[in-house]
Amino acid sequence: MPATKILARDLTWLSRPTPGFQLFQPDPQSKSPKSPDVRFDGPLRKLAHRGAEVFVAVGTELRWAELEQLKSAGEVWDRSHGMDEPVDEEEEVDRRYRVLKTSVARPIQQLSVSPSGDFIAILTSHTCHVASLPSSSHLTSGGTEPLRLRTFQVGPTAHVLEQSPLVSALWHPLSPSGNCLVTITRDACVRLWELDRNDRSSFDEPSLAVDLKKLANASTAQADFSASKYGVNKGFSPDSVEMDVHASCFGGSGTEDESGWAAMTLWVAMGEGDVYALCPFLPSKWRATSTLLPSLSTSVVAKTRAVSHDPQASEDEKRVAEQQTRWLADVDEQDAIQVPGPNEFELTEVYARPGRPGPIPKLQGPFYVGADNDIGEITDIHVIAARLNDDSLYDDDEDMMDEESGLSVGVVCVATSTSKIHVCLDLDGVEAEWLPSKRAMRTAGYTFTDSDHEDHNLLVFETVDLSLPNKPDFDVEGWPTFTLSPLDHYEVLVTTPAGVYNLDFNPWTLMLENELAHASDTGAEFRLNVLLESMQTSLTQVIGVPAEPARGINAALAILEPVRLGGCLILTAATNIALSALLALPVSPSHPYAPTDHSIAPAGLLEAPEPRAPYAPAQAFWTASQLPAFARQAAEKHLLGPDLRGSVRYSSATLQLMTDAHRILAEETHGLGIATSDLFRRCERMRSELQDQIRRVRELREKREAVVGEYGGGSDADSEGEGGTLGSRDRIEMRVNDASERTIELNERLERLRKKTAKLGGGRELSSREKAWAGDVERMSRGIGLEGGEADGLAQSSVLLATSHSKSEGGSQARDAKVPTLAARLQTVHALHERLTGEVQVVVDRTKKEKDKEKDEESHGAGDAHGTEKTSSPAMQIVGTEFRRRKLAQVMELLARETALVEGVGERLARLSAV
């Protein structure tokens, strides 16, 4: 998908002193006690939303506002006041938020709205409350008057100050009602609450509770896994440090395109670096998507068949396959209950949690992030479920599901306190596992070995460093958190003390999936190295903290409202100041509903600059000083006299008073100094940018002067001066006309050259017959003994000759007939020459022998009979010799003619080559 495009930063309707800004500010007129400034060692999630409604926690107060109303109120305020008018602090600002009164007495640290929108979970450091939310119309109709909510405390004896602190509260994605809450405490106790507003007992006792430390050390399913009770003394355990929970999440969201076990898996991350998984972790009633049970049945049946036919399968693999088969059989025996789905046209099947093998699964892990296991302190975890393998569910000819890109393996992202994000791959995957029962261990011979505690490693694909390279001296360790992005499945928002970043994994998921789908050992290491070096996660800083990094920054909200807000709103808050950005909705070029005719004007040659956050005065400039209040308190305690200008008494009380006043004054002046330095840096940057723009304008002016000539005053109407010189417009027109005439002349010259080249045959490509002719000429040149440059020249000449002959059909036929004729005649001449030469040599040898024989006979004087033969033999000999001489002369004549013919063809080709 395309890169993240930011439409606006620090939206004006959330800036001071609009009603949107007041939503995050504490009310100075509130009579509620000031919350103590206690450092909370955990994630801050004081923002939550239900559609376009946003909930904000300010101290112990819960506030509600509708973003569209805040936006309209901010626009009205801008039109009525203007941006340049000074702000009157005494003026009462139109308040557009509503206070929701609850029974929470401690500072709120986390908020979470249930998927159904009926409840909101309110977490403090140790307690958990759930408030029943009214409908949006009811909240809007009441104006801005405070509204008291019906609030329930979850776990009055489990989540109290005397127990372990709360880490997170998650809503189960497979809950049919959407009101199933899972709470995780720091001491690794997981509790599942199936909330019902009509049943008060559902808030008092959890339906399922498990202590992960006990589960990790258990060997059978009959062990005691119950969480710690209130008032029970705890003994020391080494696991108290190693299993210190810092974050948790579910492996999926319960959609149809993800793996079946993903939404049932609860991932728990420990601070020391270990990661554990519970699968399946389900409520008593859970919903199943249309693809969940078919995919699980297919995978379990295939796994059982493979294990049963594998003689080398271990006892643990056989036990897991048998347990999964028993669990699925229990689900198949049930009659599913049809309940309304997300909309009125869909129905969802609801099943009961199987009683076999048991409700509490085995604790799988630890999964180590990297082999060295030295990654720092984990602060949050985010898991992207593996893609559903629909090839095993449907035939190739059935197009039941849309083909969507994604990974067939899970992606596990781990954030650390040093602002480093480790992107890991879960290659093996997590499936359902249970501990064996005592009876099964006795009857089937199962033994609990060290293989059940085998360590697993998550493959670290990439490490993204989000630390502050420009501020190495500023040492701040925050609590980075993840936020699911509504724009894409393979995108995630990360909130650090430096701001909010968007991580996009799409640049490498497709290539990695292609490599995994077509796995081959040949060259695999090389391809993976190229993939790791070339493809990286796309990183975009969506929101930046304007001042120093803030450790108390809240986890970002991603609100997708294209109609009301114009895009995707990213919202967070730091020190009661709203930080926001508006992202554009990405549309793929291959989108089926993408318009073909765009009414938007095309972009210019230069890209539009990225929107910059407008300057907002620092909080130190408009925050009231604490020194007058301190002076009044000191006067009330009689530490100061009625007149501050009086004499000062030297005493320990006066020294302590001056020390406290100096501490307050130093802190405030330090804040003013930082705010002033930030304003100075902004002014310096604006001045340097203005100088750079002036330099660019000067360069453009010089280029213009080089085009139009020397810069002169006057208007273009005075085209001619006193000396008869032309104006700038006339000079430009003359240069344009000269360039046009020169272009026309060059085009005409090019046309003439093209026609001349076409006549010579170089204006088009050679046909198949012309290429065959050139090949024949080349073979003939090699046959007659031409080599090197002569052969090349002959080949080029043949090409030109072939092109000239191909202009007419007759010439083409003559060429086609002449090439094989010449070659054949040349071969015939060579063969005839060799044959005649041999015959001539035989005749010459025979004649020589006969002459020698005649001389011998004349010298010895033979008889009459022999004399008759002597008188007849020379005559016949003369006739034969004369005949052979004539034949030899004919042969030599033929050879001369053929040689002349070949030389003539060579000269003709040479002339054509020269032309």
N, C-alpha and C positions, 0 to 999 in steps of 0.2 A: 504494500500500500504506500501511497505517497507520504513524505515526511510531514510531521506535525506542523500545522500552520497556525500561528498565533494571531488572532484578530485584534486583541487589545490586552493591555496589562493595567492592573490597578484601576479597575472601573471607577468612574467618577461618582456613580450613585452609591458606592461603598466607601467614599472618602469623607474626611472630616469637612464640615459637621453635618452631613446629610443624615436622614433617618436611618439609612443603612449602616452608617458609622456608629450611631448610638446603640445599635443592636448589640455590639460587642463591648461597650463601655459599662463599667459599674455605675449604678445609680447613686449619685452623691446624697440624695434625699432619702435613700432607703434606711429604714430603722433596723434592718437585720444586722446582727453582729458581724463585724469584719472577720473574714476567714483568716486563720493564721497562715503565715507564709511558710509552709512546710514543703520541703523538697520531696517530690514524689518520684521514686525510683521505678519508673515504668513508662509505658506509652501514654501519651495524651491524645484522647479522642473526644474532645469536648464539642464536636460538631457532628450532627447527624441530619439526615433529610428523609422526607417522604414525598417523592416526586419533586415538585417545586417548592415545597414547604421545608424550612430549615429550622432546626432546633439547636440552640446555643446554650452552653452552661457557663455562667459567670459567677464564680464562687459557689455558693449554695443555691443559686437561683437558676431556674430553667426558663428559657424564653423561646417564644415561637414567632415566626414571621413568614410571610409569603413573598417570595423573591420578586414576583411581578409587581406587587404593590410597592416594594422598596424601590424598584427601578423607576416606576412612574413617579413616586414621591421625590426621588433624587432629580429627575428631569425637571419637575416643577420647581424644585428649590433652585436649580441652576438658572432657570429662566427668570425667577423672581429676584434673585440676589446677584447673579453674575459671578464670574470667576475672579474679577479684579477687585471686588468690593471687600473691605476688611470685615472680618467675622466678629460679631458682637457676642461675647461670651455670656452676657446677661440675657440675650434673646432666647426665648424658649423654642426649642426645636420640635417640630412635629414628630411625635413618636408613633411609629407604625408597628411596633412589636407588642407582643402580649406576654405577660408573666404567667407562667403555669406553676401554681403553688403545689409543692410536694412535701412529704414528711422527711426529706433528707436534711440532716443537720450538719454534715461534714462537706468539705469541698468536693465537688463533682469532678471526676477525672476522666470518665469515659461515658459515652452515650451510644446506643445502638437501637435502631428501630427494627421491629420484627418484619419478616417478609409480607405478612398479612396486613401490616399497618395498624394493628389493633393495640400493640404494646410498644413501650419504649423502655429499654433496660438502662438504669441509672446506676453507675458504679462509682464508689469512692475507693479509698485505698484498701478497705477491708470489708465493706458492706455492699450489698446488691439490692436494689429496689426496682420494681417493675410497676410502671404507671399505665393505666388504661387510657388510651388516646381517643378523644372524640373525633368525629368526622371533620373534614376540612370546612364544610359549610357552617358547622356549629362554631368552629374557632373564628371564622371570618365574621359571622353575624354579631358577635358580642362586642365589637369595637376593640378598645385597648384596655378594657378592665381586666384585672387579674382573674384567673380562673383556677379553681382548685380541682386537682385531678385525684381520682381514686388510686391510691398507691398501696402496693403490697411489698413487704420485705421478704425477699427470697432467702430461705435458710436462716431463720432467726437464731438458730444455735450453731449453724455451720459457718456462716460468713459474719463473724463478729470481730471485735478488736482483739480478743484473746486468741483468735485463730490466725492461720497463715494469711498473708495479703492476697488479694485477687489479682490475677494476671490479665485475664480476658474473659469475655462472655460472647459466645457464638450462638447464632440461630441455626438449627439443624436444617440443611437444604432439602431433606426428604420428609420433613414433617407435613402431614396432610393439611393441618390447620395453619401451619407457618408460625406456631407459637411454642415451639419446643426449644428451650434454652439450655445451653451447655456452658457451665462455669468451670474454670480451671484456676486453681490456686498455686501459689509459689511452691508449696510442699508436694506437688505432683499428685493432687487429688482431683479427679474428674467427676463431676456430678451432672446428671441429665434431669432437667425439670420439664415435665409436660404440663404447661400452664393452662388453667381453665378459670376464667373470671367468675364462674358460678360455683367453683369448688375451691374453698379457701385452703384445704389441706394440700392441694397441688403446689402451693407456694411454701409449705412448711417442710415437706419431706421429698427428697428426690426419688424418681422412679428407678434410677440406676446410679450407683456410686461405686467408684473403684479407685484404689490407691495404686498408682503406677509402680511405686517402690516394692510393694508386696507382689504385684503381678510380675515384675521382672525377676524376682527370686523364686517364684512358685514353679512347681514341677507337675502338678496335676490340677484338674479343673475343680477339685473339691477343696482347695485351699481357701483361706479367708482373704478376700480381696477388698473388704469393706473399708471405706474411708474413715479417717480418725473422727471420734466423737468428741463432743464438747465436754471438757473437764477430765478427760483421760490423759494420764501422764504418758509422755512419749520418751522412748529410750533413744540412745544415740545410735546412729547408723551411718556408715560411710556414704550411703546413697543420698544423704541429706544435702551434700555439697555437689555431688556429681549429677543428681537429678533435681537441680534447682530450675524450675520451669520459667522461661522468659517469654515464650510466644507459642501460639497454636493456630491452626487453621484446618479447614476441611479440604480434601483433595479435589473436589469438584462442586459444581453448583446444581447438579441434578438435571442437566439438559440431555436431549436425545442423541447428541453427536459426540458424547464423551464415553469413556470406558465405564463399564457397569460397576466395578468396585470403587471408582474414584469418589463418588459422593458419600460412600459409606466409610471412607477412611478418614480418621482424625489424626492429623500430624501434630506432634508436640516437639518443640525445640527447647533444649536445655541451654543454660547460659555457658556451660563449659565447652559447647560445640557439638554435642551429640543430638541426634534427631531420632525420634521413635514414631511408630505408627500403630494405630488400633484399627483393625478391619475384620469383620464389619461392626461398626458402632451405630446401632439403630435404636429409635424409640419403640415403644410397644406397638404402635401403629405407624406404618411408613408407606409412602406412595412409590409406585414404580412407573417409569416412563415406558413408552411403547417398545423401546429397543433394549431395555435393561435386562429383562428375563431371557429373551432369545439370545442375546449376546453371551450372558453368563452360562446358559445351558450349552451353547455351542463350545465355549472354551473349556468348561468342566468336563463335558463328554470326551472331547479330544484329549484332554490331559489324562483322564482316567484310562482311556484306551492305550495311550502311549506308555503310561506307567505299568499297566498290566502286561504289556508285551515286551517290556524292557527287563531283562534278567538282572541288570546292574542297578536297578532303581533302589534307592535306600528306603529304610523303614519310615523315615520322616516324610518322604515324598508320597509313599503309599497312604500314610495316615492323613495327610493334607487332602489328597484326592478323595479319599473315602469320606472325610468330614464335609467337604464341599458338596459331594453327591448327596449326602444325607440332608444337608441344609436345603438344597434345591428341591429335593423330594418333598420335604415338609412344606415348602412354599407352593409347589405344584398341587398338593392335596387340598389346599385352601380354596374356598370360593371367594374370589376378589369382590370387594365392595366398590361400587361405582359412585364416585362423588364428583361434584362439579370441579372443573379444572380452572386454569387461570382466566378463562373467559367462558361465556355462556354456551359456546358451541363445542366445548371440549369436556371430556370426562376422564377422570383419573382413577386408576385402580389402586386400592388400598389393601395392604396385606398386614397380617399380624406377625410380629417378630417370632421366628421359629424357636421352639424350645429345645431343639437338638441342633448342634452339640451343646449350646448354651448361650446366654445373653452376653457374657463377657468374653471377648476374643483374647487371643494371645498378643502380648506386647512384642511387636517385631522391631528389631534393631539391636544395638544402636547403629544408625547409618552415619558414618563419618563423612564430613565434608572435606574431601581431599585426603591424601595418604598421610601427610604430615600432621594433620589435625591441629594446626596452629593458625587459627583464623581470627582469634579474638573472641570477644563476648557477643553472643547472638542476641539481637534485639527484636527481630521479627522474621516470619517465614511466610512464603507465598508459593502455592503449588498450582501449576497449570496441568490439567488432566490430559492424559493421552487420548488421541483421536480414536473413535470407535472403528474397529475393523469390520466394515459392512460387507466386505467381499465374502466373508464366511456366512453371512445371513441371507443374502439374496443371490440369485443366479445372475450370470453375466448379461442375459437378455432382458432382465428386469431392472428398470431405472427407478428404484423405490426411494432412493435418497439422493440428494444433490451432492455432487463431488465438491468437497471443501478441502482446502489445503490445511495441513496440520501435521504434527509429529505423531508417530506411532509410539513414542515413549513420552513419559512425563517429564516436566521441567520443574525443578525445585529451586526457588530463589531464597537466599539467606542473606539477611542484612546484619551487619555488625556495628558495634559502637564506634568504630573508626571510620564510619561512612563508606565502607566497602561492601559491594554487592557481589556475592558469589552465585553465578548462574550454573546450576548443576543439572545433569541428566540422570534420570532414574531408569537405567537400561533394563533392569530385571522386573520392575513393577512390583506393586503391593497387592496381594490377593488375600482372601479370607483365610485365617488360621485360628485354631483353637488349641488349648492345652489338652492333652489326653486325659481321659478319666482313669481312675484307679482300676476299675474293672477291665477296661480295654488294655491296660498295661499288663494285667495278669493273664487274661485270656489270649490276647493276640501276640503277646511277647514284646510289646513296645518297651523300649528303654529310653530314658531321658538322658541323652549324651550331650557332649560339649558342642555337637553340631547344631543343636537347637539354639545355642547362644552364639552362633557364628557371626562375626562382625561383617558388616557390609559397608561398602564405600560408594558414595555418590560421585559420579564422574564430573569434575569441575570443568565446564566448557569454557567459561570466561569469567574474569573478575573485573568489575567496573568500579573504578575509584572515583568517589564523589566527595573526596576531602577537599580542603581549601589550599590549593598550591600557591595562591597569591598572598596567603596569610599564614606562613609557617609558624610564626611566633604565637599565634592565637590558638591556644590549646583548649578545645572544647569537645567534650564527648557527649553527644546527644543520644537520643533514642530513635534512630531511623525506623520508619514504619512504611508498610506497603498499603496501597489503595488500588482496588480493581478498577481498570479503565473500562468505561462503557463503549469505547470506540472500537476496540478490537480485542479478540481473545488472547492474542500474543502481545499485549501491551500492559504495562503496569506503571503506576505512579509511585515514586519514592519520595518521602518527605525527610529531609535532613536539616540540621541547623542552618545550612546555607540556602535552603529553599526547597522547591519541589521540582523533581526531574521526571521526565517521561522516558521509559525504556521500551524500545520497540525491538522485538525479537524476529520480526518478519524477514529482515535481510538474510538470515542464515537458516531459517527453518525449512524452506523448500529444498535447498541444496542438500541439507543434512538428511531430509526424508528420502530424497532420491538415492543417496548413498546407502541408507539403511534398507530401502526397499530392493535395491539391486546390489546386494552385498557380494563382494568378490575379494578373495584374499590377494589376488594379483594387483599390486600397486595400491593397496588400501591405505598403507601408511603414508605414501606420497600424497594421495588425494585428501586424506584427512589433514595433513599438515598444510596443504594449500588452502583448504577450507578454513582452518583455524587462523591462518595468517591474513587471508583476504577478507573474510566476512566477520564483521563485528556488530555488536548491538548498537542500534541507532540511539543516540543520547541527545535529549533536548531539555534545556533548563526552561521550564514553564514559568516558575515564579522564583524570584531572587529576593533575599532579605536585604533591604536597602542599607541598613546599618550593620553593626557587628552581628555575627552569627548568634542566633537565639536558641538556647537549649530548650526552652519551653515552647517550642513551636508545635502546633497541633497537626495530627494526621489530616491530610488533604481530603476534601470531598470532591467527587466527580459527578456533577449533575447534568444529565443530558436532557435539555429542553430546547430543541431547535425552534419551536414556534414562539414560546414566551421569552426566551433569553437570546435567541439568535445563534445558538451553537451549544458547545459543551462548556459549562462553567466549572473551573477549578478554583476551589475556595479553601482557604486555611486562615489561621489567626495566630499571631505571635504577640505576646504582651498586650492583649486586648486590642490589637490593631488588625483589621481585616486585610489579607493579601489575596488577590484574585487575578485570574486570567481567563480570557475567552478564546476557546479553540474552535477552529473551523471544522465542519463535518467532512471527512474525506470521502470522496466518491471515486471509485475505481473507473478507469476508462472503459472497461468491459461491462459496466453495470447495465443490466437489461433495461432499466428505466431512465438511463441517462439521456438528456435531450440532445437531439442532433443539431438543432439550430440554436446557438447561444446568442442571446440578446446583449450579453455583456461585451463591452468594447475590448478588443485585444490589448494585451499588455504592451507597454512600450519596450524600447530596446534595453532599458535598464530595469532591473528587478526592483519592486517596491521595497523600501526599507522596512526592516522588522519594527513593529510598533514598540516604542519605548515607554516605560512607565512614567507618568507625569510626576513632577516633584511634589511631594507631600511634606509639610513641615514636620520635623521630628517631634516626638512626644515630649521631649524636654522643653520645647519652646512654649507649649501651652499647658503643661502640667503645673498646677499650683504648688508653690513652695511649702514645705513642711515646717519651715523655721518659725513663722508666726504662731502656728498651733503649738509648737514646742515651747515658745516663749509664754503663751497663755497657760499651758500646763505647769510650767515652772513658777509662774506668778501665783497660780492657785495653790501650789505646794509651799508657797512662801520662800522659794529659793531665790527669787528676785524681788527687788523692791518695787514700789509702785512706779517709780521713774527709772527707765533703763539708762538714762543719762547720768545717773548719780554715781557716786564713788563705788569702787569694787573692793570688796573685802577679800583678802587673801586667806582662803581656807580650802580644805579638801573638798567640801561640797561645791565651792565655786569652781575649783579645778575640774571636777567631774562634770559640772554643768557646761563649762567651756569646751571640754573634750567632746561631749555629746553634740553640742552645737556645731563644733568644727567637723565632726563626722558627717552630720547632715549636710552642712554647707559644702564639704569636699565632694560628697557624692553628687549633689546637684550641679555643682560647677563642672565636675568631670563629665556629666551627661551633656551639659551645655557645650562644653569644649568638643566633644565627639560630634554632636549635631552641627556645630559651626564648621568643623573641619570637613564634614561630609558635604555641607553646602559650598564650602570653598572649593573642594575637589570638583563638584558639579559645575561651578562657574568656570574653573580653569578648563575643564573638558569642553564646555560650550564655547569658550573663547578659542581653543585650539581647533575645534571643528569649524568655527566661523572663519578662522584664518585659512583653513584648508579649502573651504568653499570659495573664499575670495581668490585663492591661488588658482583654483580650477576655472573660475570665471575669467580671470586674467588670461589663462592659457587659451580659452575659447575665443576671447577677444582678439588675441594675437593671430589665431588661425583665421578669424574673420577678416582681419586687416590684410593678412597675406592673400586672401581670396579677392577682396574687393579693392585692394590698393590702400594708399595712405589715408588714414582717418582724417576727415575734414568736417567742419561744421556745416550748417545749412541743411535744408530739407532736400528731399529728392526732387521736388518740383523744379528747383534751380539746377537743372541737369547740366548746364553749361555756365562756366564762370567767365571772368573777363578775359582770361588767356585762351579761351576755347577748350578748356579741359572738360572731360565728361564727368558726370556724377557717378556715384557708386552703383546705382541701379543700372545705368547704361553700360558700365564696365562689366558688371556681372552678366548682362545680356549678351555683350560681345563675346565674352569667354564661353558662354553656353553655346552661342551660334558657332563659334570656331570649333568647339568640341563636337558639335553635331555634324558639321561638314567633314571634319576629320574622320568621324565614325562612318559616315556614308562612303567616303573614299576608301577606307580600309575594307568595308564590306564589298564594294565593287571589285577591288583587287583580289580579295579572297574568292569571289565568285569566278573570276577569270582563271585563277590558278586551279580552282576545283574543276572547271570544264576542261582545261588542258590536261590535267591529271586523268580525268575520266576518259579522254581520247586515247591516252597511253595505256589504259587498262588499270590504273592504280586507284580509280575512284570507288571501286567496290571490292568486295571479297571474292576470292576465287571459288568457282563452282567445283563440283566433284570431278567433272571431266577435265577441267583445267589442272586440277591437282594430279589427276592420273597422267595427263600429258607431261607434266613436269617430272613425275616419277619415272616415266619411260625414258625421257631424255637423259635423266641422271644415270639410269642403268646403262643406256647406250654409250654415254660418255665414259663410264667405267669400262665398257666392253671394248672401246677403240683405244684405250690406253691413256685417256686424259686424267690428270690428278691435280689436286690443290686448287689454285686459283682458276685454272682453265676450266675445271669441272664446275666450279661455282658460277663462273661467268656464263658457261653454257646453260646451266640450270636457270639462271635469271633470264637469259635470253629466251629460253623455252617458255617461261611463264609469260613474258611479254608477247611472244608469238602466239601462245595459246589464247591470251586475252584478246588479241587483235582478230584471231580467227573465229572466236566465239561470238562475234557480233552478228554473224549470219549463220543460218542453219547449214548452208552448204559448206562454208568454211569450217564449221565444226565437224561435219562428216569427213571432209578432206583431211583434217587434222587427225581424226580418229583412225582413218585408213592409212595415212602416211607413216605414222609412228611405228606400228607393227610391221609395215612393209619394209621400211629401212632396216629395222633390226633383223628381220628375217633374211633379207638379201645380204646383209653384212655377214651373218652367220653362214649362209650358203657359199658366199665368195671365199670365206676362210676355209670351209671344208673342201671346196673344189680346188683351191690353191694347194692344199696339202695333198689331195689325191693326185692331181696332175704332176705335182713335183715328184711324188714317189714314182709315178709311171715313167716320167721323163728320165729319172735316174736309172730305172730298170732297162729302158730302151738303150740308154747310153752304154750301160755295162754290157748288154747283149751285143751291140754293134762292135764294141771293142773286142769282145771275144771272137766274133766272126771274122773280123779283119786279121786277128792273130792266126786263126785257123787257116785262112786262105793263104797267108804267107807261108805257112808250113807246108801246105799241099803243093804250092808252086815250086818250092825248093826241092821236094822229093820226086816230083814227076810221076803222078799216078797213071792208070790205064785209060783206054778209050771210053769205057763205060763211065769211068769216073771223070773223064774229060768232058763228057756230055753234061754231066752234072755240074762241072766247073763252069761251063759256058752259060748254063741257065741260072745258076745260083747268084751271080753278081747282078743280073737284071732285076730279079725279084727283090734282091736286097736294096737296090737303088729305089724301087717303087715304094717299098715299106718305109724307107728312111725319109723319102720326100713327103709321104702322107703324115708321118709323125711330126715333121717340121711344120707343116701347115697347121696341124691341130695345135701344136704348141704356140704358134703365132696367134691363133684365135684366142687361146687361153690368156696369153699375155695382153692381148687387146682388151679382153673382158676385164682383166684385172686393172688395166689402166683406166678404163671407163668407170669402174666402181670407185677407184681411188679418186678420180676427178670429181665424181658425184659426192663422195664423202667430204672432200675438201671444199666443194662448193657450198654444201650445207653448213659446214663449220664457219666459212667466211660470212654466210648470210646471218647466221646466229650471232657472230661477232659484231656485225654491223647493227643488228637489232639491239644488241647489248649496249653498244656505244650510244645509240639514240636514247 
